Amino acid sequence: MSATGDSVLRTFESQLIRAKADRSRLPSVASVAASAGISRSSMYRFHSAIVARIQALADGRKIDKREQLSLKVQLLSKQLKSERALTRALARACAELAADKIAMKEQFEDERLSLQLRVEHLEKRLRGGRTVTLLQSK
């Protein structure tokens, strides 16, 4: 390998090590070429093996991102399904509570009317058939 080839390889490997250690950007063709002091076109023309390694790293990272997005979509889909189920259950519970409220309101009104009629009957009996109003304390 030529001196330039060694320099490009060392530059690529040092950028790769730094990127993995710092969790920073992976080396690109442009960054390796600039650090090695050659043009990008020279990288593609004379150092195709290193360009292929750089592209393989980039493609691998894209696959990881796709896998991550796929997993995220699956997770969000499951979460959406569970949220829909919860929403349905809450809607059913609200409907049942609303029906119970109406039934209790009707029952309360029946009890109130029953007690009112009972009080009126007792007042009539107390006064011999005449209507008498009792004072109620609050």
N, CA, C and O atoms as CSV, one atom per row, in Angstrom:
chain,resi,resn,atom,element,x,y,z
A,1,MET,N,N,0.856,-1.168,0.000
A,1,MET,CA,C,0.000,0.000,0.000
A,1,MET,C,C,0.902,1.231,0.000
A,1,MET,O,O,1.978,1.216,0.598
A,2,SER,N,N,0.472,2.272,-0.656
A,2,SER,CA,C,1.267,3.489,-0.770
A,2,SER,C,C,1.183,4.286,0.525
A,2,SER,O,O,0.383,3.986,1.411
A,3,ALA,N,N,2.016,5.294,0.610
A,3,ALA,CA,C,2.026,6.159,1.794
A,3,ALA,C,C,0.693,6.883,1.928
A,3,ALA,O,O,0.184,7.047,3.037
A,4,THR,N,N,0.132,7.312,0.816
A,4,THR,CA,C,-1.171,7.985,0.853
A,4,THR,C,C,-2.252,6.998,1.300
A,4,THR,O,O,-3.124,7.338,2.100
A,5,GLY,N,N,-2.185,5.786,0.779
A,5,GLY,CA,C,-3.152,4.751,1.159
A,5,GLY,C,C,-3.091,4.460,2.646
A,5,GLY,O,O,-4.123,4.301,3.297
A,6,ASP,N,N,-1.853,4.388,3.195
A,6,ASP,CA,C,-1.694,4.174,4.642
A,6,ASP,C,C,-2.265,5.344,5.428
A,6,ASP,O,O,-2.920,5.153,6.452
A,7,SER,N,N,-2.014,6.546,4.948
A,7,SER,CA,C,-2.507,7.743,5.623
A,7,SER,C,C,-4.031,7.773,5.632
A,7,SER,O,O,-4.640,8.098,6.651
A,8,VAL,N,N,-4.650,7.437,4.501
A,8,VAL,CA,C,-6.113,7.423,4.408
A,8,VAL,C,C,-6.684,6.348,5.337
A,8,VAL,O,O,-7.672,6.588,6.032
A,9,LEU,N,N,-6.067,5.173,5.348
A,9,LEU,CA,C,-6.535,4.089,6.205
A,9,LEU,C,C,-6.423,4.464,7.684
A,9,LEU,O,O,-7.360,4.255,8.455
A,10,ARG,N,N,-5.257,5.025,8.078
A,10,ARG,CA,C,-5.083,5.453,9.481
A,10,ARG,C,C,-6.088,6.544,9.846
A,10,ARG,O,O,-6.651,6.533,10.940
A,11,THR,N,N,-6.310,7.480,8.933
A,11,THR,CA,C,-7.270,8.560,9.188
A,11,THR,C,C,-8.669,7.981,9.391
A,11,THR,O,O,-9.374,8.344,10.334
A,12,PHE,N,N,-9.057,7.082,8.498
A,12,PHE,CA,C,-10.381,6.445,8.611
A,12,PHE,C,C,-10.513,5.711,9.944
A,12,PHE,O,O,-11.511,5.872,10.646
A,13,GLU,N,N,-9.513,4.910,10.289
A,13,GLU,CA,C,-9.592,4.126,11.521
A,13,GLU,C,C,-9.599,5.011,12.757
A,13,GLU,O,O,-10.312,4.720,13.717
A,14,SER,N,N,-8.819,6.085,12.749
A,14,SER,CA,C,-8.808,6.984,13.909
A,14,SER,C,C,-10.156,7.700,14.053
A,14,SER,O,O,-10.645,7.884,15.168
A,15,GLN,N,N,-10.759,8.105,12.923
A,15,GLN,CA,C,-12.083,8.743,12.994
A,15,GLN,C,C,-13.151,7.752,13.459
A,15,GLN,O,O,-14.070,8.108,14.196
A,16,LEU,N,N,-13.010,6.514,13.017
A,16,LEU,CA,C,-13.961,5.486,13.421
A,16,LEU,C,C,-13.861,5.204,14.922
A,16,LEU,O,O,-14.877,5.094,15.608
A,17,ILE,N,N,-12.637,5.091,15.422
A,17,ILE,CA,C,-12.429,4.851,16.862
A,17,ILE,C,C,-12.967,6.021,17.675
A,17,ILE,O,O,-13.641,5.826,18.687
A,18,ARG,N,N,-12.665,7.244,17.226
A,18,ARG,CA,C,-13.138,8.445,17.921
A,18,ARG,C,C,-14.670,8.505,17.908
A,18,ARG,O,O,-15.292,8.860,18.910
A,19,ALA,N,N,-15.259,8.161,16.784
A,19,ALA,CA,C,-16.722,8.209,16.669
A,19,ALA,C,C,-17.373,7.192,17.615
A,19,ALA,O,O,-18.380,7.496,18.254
A,20,LYS,N,N,-16.805,5.997,17.703
A,20,LYS,CA,C,-17.376,4.980,18.588
A,20,LYS,C,C,-17.147,5.330,20.056
A,20,LYS,O,O,-18.008,5.080,20.899
A,21,ALA,N,N,-15.992,5.905,20.358
A,21,ALA,CA,C,-15.689,6.257,21.749
A,21,ALA,C,C,-16.553,7.421,22.223
A,21,ALA,O,O,-17.064,7.409,23.343
A,22,ASP,N,N,-16.710,8.420,21.367
A,22,ASP,CA,C,-17.462,9.623,21.746
A,22,ASP,C,C,-18.932,9.550,21.364
A,22,ASP,O,O,-19.706,10.454,21.677
A,23,ARG,N,N,-19.320,8.459,20.678
A,23,ARG,CA,C,-20.673,8.333,20.155
A,23,ARG,C,C,-21.027,9.533,19.284
A,23,ARG,O,O,-22.135,10.064,19.352
A,24,SER,N,N,-20.069,9.947,18.470
A,24,SER,CA,C,-20.290,11.067,17.567
A,24,SER,C,C,-20.514,10.541,16.157
A,24,SER,O,O,-20.718,9.343,15.956
A,25,ARG,N,N,-20.476,11.430,15.198
A,25,ARG,CA,C,-20.729,11.049,13.808
A,25,ARG,C,C,-19.687,10.063,13.309
A,25,ARG,O,O,-18.501,10.160,13.622
A,26,LEU,N,N,-20.174,9.111,12.522
A,26,LEU,CA,C,-19.261,8.168,11.879
A,26,LEU,C,C,-18.487,8.895,10.790
A,26,LEU,O,O,-18.948,9.912,10.271
A,27,PRO,N,N,-17.315,8.381,10.441
A,27,PRO,CA,C,-16.542,9.049,9.396
A,27,PRO,C,C,-17.281,9.038,8.060
A,27,PRO,O,O,-17.980,8.084,7.718
A,28,SER,N,N,-17.103,10.122,7.324
A,28,SER,CA,C,-17.673,10.213,5.987
A,28,SER,C,C,-16.532,10.296,4.985
A,28,SER,O,O,-15.380,10.521,5.356
A,29,VAL,N,N,-16.863,10.113,3.717
A,29,VAL,CA,C,-15.846,10.205,2.665
A,29,VAL,C,C,-15.205,11.589,2.698
A,29,VAL,O,O,-13.986,11.714,2.577
A,30,ALA,N,N,-16.017,12.617,2.859
A,30,ALA,CA,C,-15.503,13.984,2.859
A,30,ALA,C,C,-14.585,14.238,4.053
A,30,ALA,O,O,-13.543,14.877,3.906
A,31,SER,N,N,-14.964,13.738,5.245
A,31,SER,CA,C,-14.141,13.999,6.428
A,31,SER,C,C,-12.811,13.257,6.362
A,31,SER,O,O,-11.780,13.799,6.761
A,32,VAL,N,N,-12.823,12.025,5.865
A,32,VAL,CA,C,-11.576,11.257,5.744
A,32,VAL,C,C,-10.678,11.902,4.701
A,32,VAL,O,O,-9.474,12.044,4.912
A,33,ALA,N,N,-11.265,12.292,3.574
A,33,ALA,CA,C,-10.471,12.928,2.515
A,33,ALA,C,C,-9.848,14.224,3.015
A,33,ALA,O,O,-8.670,14.480,2.764
A,34,ALA,N,N,-10.616,15.037,3.711
A,34,ALA,CA,C,-10.097,16.307,4.210
A,34,ALA,C,C,-8.978,16.075,5.224
A,34,ALA,O,O,-7.948,16.748,5.178
A,35,SER,N,N,-9.176,15.135,6.129
A,35,SER,CA,C,-8.147,14.869,7.139
A,35,SER,C,C,-6.881,14.268,6.527
A,35,SER,O,O,-5.778,14.510,7.017
A,36,ALA,N,N,-7.041,13.480,5.449
A,36,ALA,CA,C,-5.882,12.860,4.799
A,36,ALA,C,C,-5.217,13.813,3.806
A,36,ALA,O,O,-4.128,13.533,3.306
A,37,GLY,N,N,-5.870,14.934,3.525
A,37,GLY,CA,C,-5.284,15.920,2.619
A,37,GLY,C,C,-5.439,15.574,1.145
A,37,GLY,O,O,-4.612,15.963,0.320
A,38,ILE,N,N,-6.512,14.836,0.811
A,38,ILE,CA,C,-6.775,14.515,-0.595
A,38,ILE,C,C,-8.193,14.938,-0.936
A,38,ILE,O,O,-8.974,15.291,-0.052
A,39,SER,N,N,-8.524,14.901,-2.225
A,39,SER,CA,C,-9.870,15.294,-2.637
A,39,SER,C,C,-10.831,14.117,-2.509
A,39,SER,O,O,-10.428,12.958,-2.418
A,40,ARG,N,N,-12.105,14.458,-2.505
A,40,ARG,CA,C,-13.126,13.406,-2.439
A,40,ARG,C,C,-13.078,12.523,-3.668
A,40,ARG,O,O,-13.240,11.306,-3.575
A,41,SER,N,N,-12.858,13.131,-4.815
A,41,SER,CA,C,-12.800,12.328,-6.044
A,41,SER,C,C,-11.635,11.344,-6.001
A,41,SER,O,O,-11.743,10.235,-6.526
A,42,SER,N,N,-10.508,11.741,-5.372
A,42,SER,CA,C,-9.378,10.813,-5.212
A,42,SER,C,C,-9.760,9.666,-4.296
A,42,SER,O,O,-9.332,8.532,-4.511
A,43,MET,N,N,-10.546,9.943,-3.294
A,43,MET,CA,C,-11.016,8.879,-2.400
A,43,MET,C,C,-11.791,7.844,-3.205
A,43,MET,O,O,-11.535,6.644,-3.099
A,44,TYR,N,N,-12.744,8.315,-4.013
A,44,TYR,CA,C,-13.559,7.393,-4.798
A,44,TYR,C,C,-12.731,6.662,-5.861
A,44,TYR,O,O,-12.974,5.489,-6.147
A,45,ARG,N,N,-11.761,7.355,-6.437
A,45,ARG,CA,C,-10.972,6.775,-7.534
A,45,ARG,C,C,-9.915,5.801,-7.034
A,45,ARG,O,O,-9.776,4.710,-7.588
A,46,PHE,N,N,-9.156,6.179,-5.980
A,46,PHE,CA,C,-7.993,5.388,-5.585
A,46,PHE,C,C,-8.174,4.600,-4.283
A,46,PHE,O,O,-7.385,3.699,-3.998
A,47,HIS,N,N,-9.167,4.915,-3.517
A,47,HIS,CA,C,-9.345,4.259,-2.207
A,47,HIS,C,C,-10.775,3.718,-2.075
A,47,HIS,O,O,-11.477,3.992,-1.101
A,48,SER,N,N,-11.172,2.959,-3.066
A,48,SER,CA,C,-12.550,2.458,-3.116
A,48,SER,C,C,-12.861,1.484,-1.970
A,48,SER,O,O,-14.012,1.379,-1.545
A,49,ALA,N,N,-11.849,0.779,-1.474
A,49,ALA,CA,C,-12.080,-0.152,-0.366
A,49,ALA,C,C,-12.508,0.607,0.891
A,49,ALA,O,O,-13.411,0.179,1.610
A,50,ILE,N,N,-11.861,1.719,1.141
A,50,ILE,CA,C,-12.206,2.528,2.321
A,50,ILE,C,C,-13.564,3.187,2.111
A,50,ILE,O,O,-14.361,3.280,3.045
A,51,VAL,N,N,-13.832,3.645,0.888
A,51,VAL,CA,C,-15.146,4.220,0.582
A,51,VAL,C,C,-16.232,3.175,0.812
A,51,VAL,O,O,-17.292,3.489,1.355
A,52,ALA,N,N,-15.975,1.939,0.403
A,52,ALA,CA,C,-16.942,0.858,0.609
A,52,ALA,C,C,-17.175,0.615,2.098
A,52,ALA,O,O,-18.312,0.379,2.506
A,53,ARG,N,N,-16.130,0.666,2.912
A,53,ARG,CA,C,-16.290,0.488,4.363
A,53,ARG,C,C,-17.104,1.628,4.964
A,53,ARG,O,O,-17.946,1.412,5.836
A,54,ILE,N,N,-16.839,2.854,4.483
A,54,ILE,CA,C,-17.594,4.019,4.974
A,54,ILE,C,C,-19.071,3.866,4.616
A,54,ILE,O,O,-19.944,4.119,5.446
A,55,GLN,N,N,-19.346,3.452,3.387
A,55,GLN,CA,C,-20.740,3.278,2.961
A,55,GLN,C,C,-21.420,2.142,3.718
A,55,GLN,O,O,-22.606,2.222,4.040
A,56,ALA,N,N,-20.659,1.082,4.000
A,56,ALA,CA,C,-21.227,-0.026,4.770
A,56,ALA,C,C,-21.604,0.439,6.179
A,56,ALA,O,O,-22.642,0.045,6.711
A,57,LEU,N,N,-20.761,1.274,6.774
A,57,LEU,CA,C,-21.084,1.819,8.103
A,57,LEU,C,C,-22.343,2.676,8.033
A,57,LEU,O,O,-23.224,2.577,8.886
A,58,ALA,N,N,-22.414,3.521,6.999
A,58,ALA,CA,C,-23.578,4.398,6.856
A,58,ALA,C,C,-24.843,3.581,6.612
A,58,ALA,O,O,-25.894,3.889,7.174
A,59,ASP,N,N,-24.753,2.536,5.772
A,59,ASP,CA,C,-25.910,1.692,5.504
A,59,ASP,C,C,-26.339,0.944,6.761
A,59,ASP,O,O,-27.532,0.799,7.026
A,60,GLY,N,N,-25.366,0.473,7.531
A,60,GLY,CA,C,-25.684,-0.214,8.785
A,60,GLY,C,C,-26.394,0.705,9.744
A,60,GLY,O,O,-27.308,0.282,10.451
A,61,ARG,N,N,-25.991,1.946,9.779
A,61,ARG,CA,C,-26.628,2.910,10.667
A,61,ARG,C,C,-28.047,3.203,10.204
A,61,ARG,O,O,-28.945,3.392,11.024
A,62,LYS,N,N,-28.252,3.241,8.876
A,62,LYS,CA,C,-29.601,3.452,8.357
A,62,LYS,C,C,-30.490,2.270,8.701
A,62,LYS,O,O,-31.660,2.454,9.035
A,63,ILE,N,N,-29.959,1.074,8.627
A,63,ILE,CA,C,-30.729,-0.110,8.994
A,63,ILE,C,C,-31.108,-0.048,10.472
A,63,ILE,O,O,-32.240,-0.356,10.843
A,64,ASP,N,N,-30.161,0.349,11.302
A,64,ASP,CA,C,-30.462,0.474,12.727
A,64,ASP,C,C,-31.572,1.491,12.950
A,64,ASP,O,O,-32.469,1.269,13.762
A,65,LYS,N,N,-31.511,2.609,12.227
A,65,LYS,CA,C,-32.557,3.615,12.373
A,65,LYS,C,C,-33.893,3.065,11.898
A,65,LYS,O,O,-34.926,3.315,12.518
A,66,ARG,N,N,-33.875,2.314,10.798
A,66,ARG,CA,C,-35.116,1.715,10.315
A,66,ARG,C,C,-35.669,0.736,11.333
A,66,ARG,O,O,-36.870,0.717,11.599
A,67,GLU,N,N,-34.788,-0.077,11.901
A,67,GLU,CA,C,-35.234,-1.036,12.922
A,67,GLU,C,C,-35.787,-0.307,14.134
A,67,GLU,O,O,-36.807,-0.703,14.698
A,68,GLN,N,N,-35.108,0.761,14.530
A,68,GLN,CA,C,-35.584,1.538,15.668
A,68,GLN,C,C,-36.947,2.143,15.369
A,68,GLN,O,O,-37.843,2.117,16.213
A,69,LEU,N,N,-37.104,2.689,14.162
A,69,LEU,CA,C,-38.396,3.268,13.800
A,69,LEU,C,C,-39.476,2.197,13.730
A,69,LEU,O,O,-40.614,2.426,14.139
A,70,SER,N,N,-39.118,1.037,13.215
A,70,SER,CA,C,-40.079,-0.064,13.150
A,70,SER,C,C,-40.509,-0.486,14.554
A,70,SER,O,O,-41.694,-0.697,14.810
A,71,LEU,N,N,-39.549,-0.606,15.450
A,71,LEU,CA,C,-39.878,-0.963,16.835
A,71,LEU,C,C,-40.731,0.119,17.493
A,71,LEU,O,O,-41.672,-0.169,18.232
A,72,LYS,N,N,-40.383,1.351,17.211
A,72,LYS,CA,C,-41.144,2.459,17.784
A,72,LYS,C,C,-42.576,2.451,17.264
A,72,LYS,O,O,-43.516,2.688,18.023
A,73,VAL,N,N,-42.743,2.178,15.965
A,73,VAL,CA,C,-44.083,2.108,15.385
A,73,VAL,C,C,-44.873,0.970,16.021
A,73,VAL,O,O,-46.047,1.134,16.351
A,74,GLN,N,N,-44.230,-0.186,16.193
A,74,GLN,CA,C,-44.910,-1.321,16.822
A,74,GLN,C,C,-45.327,-0.990,18.249
A,74,GLN,O,O,-46.446,-1.288,18.666
A,75,LEU,N,N,-44.416,-0.373,18.990
A,75,LEU,CA,C,-44.716,0.003,20.373
A,75,LEU,C,C,-45.868,0.997,20.432
A,75,LEU,O,O,-46.781,0.852,21.245
A,76,LEU,N,N,-45.819,2.011,19.563
A,76,LEU,CA,C,-46.887,3.009,19.560
A,76,LEU,C,C,-48.217,2.406,19.107
A,76,LEU,O,O,-49.277,2.812,19.583
A,77,SER,N,N,-48.164,1.442,18.192
A,77,SER,CA,C,-49.400,0.764,17.762
A,77,SER,C,C,-50.020,0.001,18.923
A,77,SER,O,O,-51.230,0.069,19.140
A,78,LYS,N,N,-49.193,-0.726,19.670
A,78,LYS,CA,C,-49.703,-1.453,20.838
A,78,LYS,C,C,-50.271,-0.489,21.868
A,78,LYS,O,O,-51.322,-0.735,22.459
A,79,GLN,N,N,-49.561,0.608,22.069
A,79,GLN,CA,C,-50.023,1.599,23.047
A,79,GLN,C,C,-51.350,2.204,22.591
A,79,GLN,O,O,-52.244,2.425,23.409
A,80,LEU,N,N,-51.483,2.472,21.289
A,80,LEU,CA,C,-52.728,3.017,20.755
A,80,LEU,C,C,-53.876,2.033,20.944
A,80,LEU,O,O,-54.979,2.434,21.315
A,81,LYS,N,N,-53.627,0.745,20.694
A,81,LYS,CA,C,-54.671,-0.263,20.890
A,81,LYS,C,C,-55.112,-0.317,22.343
A,81,LYS,O,O,-56.306,-0.400,22.632
A,82,SER,N,N,-54.151,-0.271,23.256
A,82,SER,CA,C,-54.521,-0.317,24.676
A,82,SER,C,C,-55.261,0.957,25.086
A,82,SER,O,O,-56.185,0.908,25.898
A,83,GLU,N,N,-54.852,2.098,24.521
A,83,GLU,CA,C,-55.551,3.353,24.824
A,83,GLU,C,C,-56.981,3.321,24.280
A,83,GLU,O,O,-57.905,3.820,24.922
A,84,ARG,N,N,-57.157,2.732,23.094
A,84,ARG,CA,C,-58.508,2.603,22.539
A,84,ARG,C,C,-59.370,1.714,23.427
A,84,ARG,O,O,-60.528,2.031,23.699
A,85,ALA,N,N,-58.802,0.605,23.873
A,85,ALA,CA,C,-59.545,-0.302,24.753
A,85,ALA,C,C,-59.915,0.408,26.057
A,85,ALA,O,O,-61.035,0.270,26.549
A,86,LEU,N,N,-58.988,1.150,26.600
A,86,LEU,CA,C,-59.255,1.897,27.830
A,86,LEU,C,C,-60.339,2.944,27.600
A,86,LEU,O,O,-61.222,3.124,28.439
A,87,THR,N,N,-60.272,3.630,26.470
A,87,THR,CA,C,-61.276,4.642,26.148
A,87,THR,C,C,-62.658,4.014,26.023
A,87,THR,O,O,-63.643,4.568,26.511
A,88,ARG,N,N,-62.729,2.850,25.364
A,88,ARG,CA,C,-64.016,2.146,25.248
A,88,ARG,C,C,-64.550,1.759,26.627
A,88,ARG,O,O,-65.735,1.928,26.913
A,89,ALA,N,N,-63.666,1.239,27.474
A,89,ALA,CA,C,-64.085,0.835,28.816
A,89,ALA,C,C,-64.569,2.037,29.622
A,89,ALA,O,O,-65.571,1.954,30.331
A,90,LEU,N,N,-63.860,3.143,29.510
A,90,LEU,CA,C,-64.278,4.354,30.223
A,90,LEU,C,C,-65.607,4.890,29.687
A,90,LEU,O,O,-66.444,5.368,30.453
A,91,ALA,N,N,-65.796,4.810,28.374
A,91,ALA,CA,C,-67.059,5.262,27.785
A,91,ALA,C,C,-68.218,4.398,28.283
A,91,ALA,O,O,-69.289,4.913,28.605
A,92,ARG,N,N,-67.998,3.065,28.345
A,92,ARG,CA,C,-69.034,2.173,28.871
A,92,ARG,C,C,-69.341,2.507,30.332
A,92,ARG,O,O,-70.501,2.560,30.739
A,93,ALA,N,N,-68.282,2.729,31.108
A,93,ALA,CA,C,-68.475,3.050,32.527
A,93,ALA,C,C,-69.241,4.360,32.684
A,93,ALA,O,O,-70.118,4.472,33.541
A,94,CYS,N,N,-68.909,5.349,31.856
A,94,CYS,CA,C,-69.628,6.632,31.919
A,94,CYS,C,C,-71.088,6.458,31.553
A,94,CYS,O,O,-71.964,7.049,32.186
A,95,ALA,N,N,-71.361,5.647,30.531
A,95,ALA,CA,C,-72.751,5.406,30.129
A,95,ALA,C,C,-73.519,4.706,31.248
A,95,ALA,O,O,-74.667,5.053,31.527
A,96,GLU,N,N,-72.891,3.726,31.885
A,96,GLU,CA,C,-73.538,3.029,32.996
A,96,GLU,C,C,-73.790,3.978,34.165
A,96,GLU,O,O,-74.849,3.941,34.791
A,97,LEU,N,N,-72.807,4.826,34.447
A,97,LEU,CA,C,-72.985,5.792,35.537
A,97,LEU,C,C,-74.087,6.796,35.215
A,97,LEU,O,O,-74.854,7.177,36.100
A,98,ALA,N,N,-74.172,7.222,33.973
A,98,ALA,CA,C,-75.226,8.155,33.576
A,98,ALA,C,C,-76.596,7.490,33.733
A,98,ALA,O,O,-77.542,8.117,34.211
A,99,ALA,N,N,-76.701,6.226,33.331
A,99,ALA,CA,C,-77.968,5.495,33.484
A,99,ALA,C,C,-78.304,5.334,34.969
A,99,ALA,O,O,-79.459,5.501,35.361
A,100,ASP,N,N,-77.314,5.013,35.790
A,100,ASP,CA,C,-77.532,4.896,37.237
A,100,ASP,C,C,-77.976,6.227,37.829
A,100,ASP,O,O,-78.840,6.260,38.705
A,101,LYS,N,N,-77.402,7.300,37.366
A,101,LYS,CA,C,-77.763,8.632,37.869
A,101,LYS,C,C,-79.222,8.941,37.545
A,101,LYS,O,O,-79.963,9.439,38.392
A,102,ILE,N,N,-79.622,8.643,36.321
A,102,ILE,CA,C,-81.013,8.888,35.932
A,102,ILE,C,C,-81.955,8.045,36.778
A,102,ILE,O,O,-82.977,8.537,37.257
A,103,ALA,N,N,-81.606,6.767,36.962
A,103,ALA,CA,C,-82.447,5.879,37.768
A,103,ALA,C,C,-82.525,6.377,39.208
A,103,ALA,O,O,-83.599,6.368,39.809
A,104,MET,N,N,-81.402,6.809,39.763
A,104,MET,CA,C,-81.397,7.304,41.146
A,104,MET,C,C,-82.180,8.604,41.266
A,104,MET,O,O,-82.850,8.842,42.271
A,105,LYS,N,N,-82.095,9.439,40.243
A,105,LYS,CA,C,-82.850,10.694,40.254
A,105,LYS,C,C,-84.352,10.405,40.243
A,105,LYS,O,O,-85.119,11.040,40.966
A,106,GLU,N,N,-84.767,9.434,39.407
A,106,GLU,CA,C,-86.181,9.040,39.370
A,106,GLU,C,C,-86.613,8.448,40.712
A,106,GLU,O,O,-87.698,8.745,41.212
A,107,GLN,N,N,-85.752,7.609,41.287
A,107,GLN,CA,C,-86.065,7.002,42.581
A,107,GLN,C,C,-86.171,8.086,43.658
A,107,GLN,O,O,-87.072,8.041,44.495
A,108,PHE,N,N,-85.269,9.044,43.640
A,108,PHE,CA,C,-85.306,10.142,44.608
A,108,PHE,C,C,-86.599,10.934,44.458
A,108,PHE,O,O,-87.241,11.283,45.449
A,109,GLU,N,N,-86.975,11.214,43.216
A,109,GLU,CA,C,-88.208,11.974,42.982
A,109,GLU,C,C,-89.431,11.190,43.466
A,109,GLU,O,O,-90.351,11.769,44.044
A,110,ASP,N,N,-89.443,9.879,43.231
A,110,ASP,CA,C,-90.541,9.028,43.730
A,110,ASP,C,C,-90.593,9.065,45.253
A,110,ASP,O,O,-91.669,9.204,45.835
A,111,GLU,N,N,-89.452,8.945,45.892
A,111,GLU,CA,C,-89.393,8.992,47.366
A,111,GLU,C,C,-89.864,10.349,47.882
A,111,GLU,O,O,-90.598,10.428,48.868
A,112,ARG,N,N,-89.443,11.398,47.219
A,112,ARG,CA,C,-89.835,12.752,47.638
A,112,ARG,C,C,-91.345,12.932,47.528
A,112,ARG,O,O,-91.975,13.467,48.440
A,113,LEU,N,N,-91.930,12.487,46.412
A,113,LEU,CA,C,-93.381,12.598,46.238
A,113,LEU,C,C,-94.120,11.730,47.259
A,113,LEU,O,O,-95.151,12.123,47.803
A,114,SER,N,N,-93.571,10.552,47.500
A,114,SER,CA,C,-94.198,9.660,48.486
A,114,SER,C,C,-94.200,10.312,49.867
A,114,SER,O,O,-95.223,10.317,50.553
A,115,LEU,N,N,-93.082,10.847,50.263
A,115,LEU,CA,C,-93.009,11.508,51.570
A,115,LEU,C,C,-93.909,12.736,51.627
A,115,LEU,O,O,-94.528,13.003,52.657
A,116,GLN,N,N,-93.987,13.478,50.539
A,116,GLN,CA,C,-94.853,14.665,50.507
A,116,GLN,C,C,-96.310,14.265,50.662
A,116,GLN,O,O,-97.061,14.906,51.397
A,117,LEU,N,N,-96.713,13.200,49.965
A,117,LEU,CA,C,-98.092,12.732,50.094
A,117,LEU,C,C,-98.363,12.203,51.510
A,117,LEU,O,O,-99.448,12.410,52.054
A,118,ARG,N,N,-97.410,11.546,52.083
A,118,ARG,CA,C,-97.550,11.032,53.449
A,118,ARG,C,C,-97.731,12.169,54.452
A,118,ARG,O,O,-98.584,12.101,55.337
A,119,VAL,N,N,-96.910,13.226,54.300
A,119,VAL,CA,C,-97.008,14.390,55.190
A,119,VAL,C,C,-98.376,15.053,55.025
A,119,VAL,O,O,-99.013,15.425,56.010
A,120,GLU,N,N,-98.824,15.200,53.778
A,120,GLU,CA,C,-100.141,15.805,53.549
A,120,GLU,C,C,-101.251,14.967,54.184
A,120,GLU,O,O,-102.184,15.511,54.775
A,121,HIS,N,N,-101.146,13.651,54.061
A,121,HIS,CA,C,-102.142,12.755,54.665
A,121,HIS,C,C,-102.148,12.891,56.189
A,121,HIS,O,O,-103.207,12.974,56.812
A,122,LEU,N,N,-100.938,12.911,56.783
A,122,LEU,CA,C,-100.852,13.051,58.237
A,122,LEU,C,C,-101.378,14.403,58.697
A,122,LEU,O,O,-102.005,14.489,59.754
A,123,GLU,N,N,-101.141,15.442,57.940
A,123,GLU,CA,C,-101.646,16.770,58.299
A,123,GLU,C,C,-103.179,16.785,58.269
A,123,GLU,O,O,-103.819,17.374,59.140
A,124,LYS,N,N,-103.751,16.135,57.262
A,124,LYS,CA,C,-105.215,16.075,57.165
A,124,LYS,C,C,-105.807,15.302,58.339
A,124,LYS,O,O,-106.814,15.710,58.917
A,125,ARG,N,N,-105.173,14.181,58.687
A,125,ARG,CA,C,-105.662,13.389,59.817
A,125,ARG,C,C,-105.536,14.165,61.115
A,125,ARG,O,O,-106.393,14.066,61.992
A,126,LEU,N,N,-104.464,14.940,61.236
A,126,LEU,CA,C,-104.224,15.700,62.456
A,126,LEU,C,C,-105.284,16.769,62.657
A,126,LEU,O,O,-105.695,17.006,63.793
A,127,ARG,N,N,-105.735,17.412,61.611
A,127,ARG,CA,C,-106.692,18.510,61.712
A,127,ARG,C,C,-108.097,18.092,61.344
A,127,ARG,O,O,-108.957,18.939,61.102
A,128,GLY,N,N,-108.323,16.880,61.304
A,128,GLY,CA,C,-109.670,16.400,61.043
A,128,GLY,C,C,-110.091,16.603,59.601
A,128,GLY,O,O,-111.252,16.920,59.340
A,129,GLY,N,N,-109.230,16.438,58.712
A,129,GLY,CA,C,-109.592,16.557,57.309
A,129,GLY,C,C,-109.234,17.890,56.709
A,129,GLY,O,O,-109.166,18.025,55.488
A,130,ARG,N,N,-109.004,18.887,57.555
A,130,ARG,CA,C,-108.609,20.183,57.004
A,130,ARG,C,C,-107.108,20.166,56.737
A,130,ARG,O,O,-106.357,19.496,57.445
A,131,THR,N,N,-106.677,20.891,55.730
A,131,THR,CA,C,-105.261,20.957,55.393
A,131,THR,C,C,-104.563,21.895,56.357
A,131,THR,O,O,-104.954,23.054,56.494
A,132,VAL,N,N,-103.544,21.407,57.018
A,132,VAL,CA,C,-102.753,22.200,57.951
A,132,VAL,C,C,-101.304,22.099,57.500
A,132,VAL,O,O,-100.821,21.015,57.174
A,133,THR,N,N,-100.626,23.218,57.483
A,133,THR,CA,C,-99.217,23.212,57.084
A,133,THR,C,C,-98.344,23.137,58.331
A,133,THR,O,O,-98.511,23.912,59.272
A,134,LEU,N,N,-97.408,22.187,58.319
A,134,LEU,CA,C,-96.473,22.069,59.420
A,134,LEU,C,C,-95.256,22.931,59.124
A,134,LEU,O,O,-94.814,23.037,57.980
A,135,LEU,N,N,-94.724,23.543,60.169
A,135,LEU,CA,C,-93.489,24.302,60.011
A,135,LEU,C,C,-92.337,23.343,60.126
A,135,LEU,O,O,-92.257,22.548,61.062
A,136,GLN,N,N,-91.450,23.425,59.169
A,136,GLN,CA,C,-90.278,22.527,59.175
A,136,GLN,C,C,-89.044,23.340,59.504
A,136,GLN,O,O,-88.869,24.448,58.997
A,137,SER,N,N,-88.198,22.797,60.342
A,137,SER,CA,C,-86.948,23.494,60.676
A,137,SER,C,C,-85.876,23.103,59.661
A,137,SER,O,O,-85.830,21.975,59.171
A,138,LYS,N,N,-85.060,24.032,59.381
A,138,LYS,CA,C,-83.994,23.770,58.395
A,138,LYS,C,C,-82.698,23.487,59.047
A,138,LYS,O,O,-81.703,23.247,58.363
